[in-house]
């Protein structure tokens, strides 16, 4: 009975070691993919940009790509503007 408990403990210790090694590898990959940039800059890149709806076709697009007009935002697609 003692040998069985010993091998069960060894098994779980090995599983724990593998888990800790995988966490370390994942963290190293994540840090390498971020590069040497500032943490705030990388967080800013991940933030979602507000979207607006095109008044002509109803498509949602990022506010930075939309063209403001007197009635609202437009996507700027010539075919979309002709429908109006």
N, C-alpha and C positions, 0 to 999 in steps of 0.2 A: 504494500500500500504506500509505503514511503517513497519508493521509486516513481510511482505514478504521480504523486504530488510534485516531486522534484521535476519531472519532465513537463508537467503542466506549467509550473512556474517558469521554467526555462523558455517554453514556448511563448508565454506572454511577455517575457523580457525581450525576446527577439522581436516580437511584433511591435513593442514600444520603441525599440531602437530603430526599426525600419520606418515607423511613423515619424519619429523625430528627424531622421535623415531626409525624408520626403519634404517635410516642412522647411528644412534648411535649404534644400534645392529650389523649392518653389519661391522662397523669399529671395534667394540670390538671382533667380531669373527675373522676378518682378523688379528688383532694384536695377538690374542690368538693362531692362527694357525701358525704364524711365530715363536712363542716361544720367548725366551730371547736372540736369536742370534743377531749378528751384522747386520745392514741394508745392508752393503756392501756384506756380505757373502750371504744373502738371494738373493740379486740382482745377484750375480755371479752364483748361482744355476739356476736362470731363464734364463740366457743367453744361446743362442743356440751354440752348438759345431759345428765346421766346419765338413763337410762330404766329403768323397772321394769315388771314384768309383773303384770297384774291376776290375782289368784288365782281370780276367778270366770269370766272369759271368755278370759283368755290374751292380751289386747291389751296391747301395749307403749305406755306413755305417759310423758311427762316426770315426773320424781320430784316436781317442785313442784306438779303437778296431781293426783297420786295421793293417795288417802286412806289413811293407815296404819291397819292393824287388827291384831288379835292373831295372825292367821295369815300376814299379809303385807300387801301393798298392794292396794287396790281402785280401780277407775276411778270409782266412785260413780254409775254408771248404774243407775237403779232396775230396769230390765228385766234387767240383768246380775245384780243381787243376788237377784232372784226365782228365777233358775235354780238357785241353790244349794239 
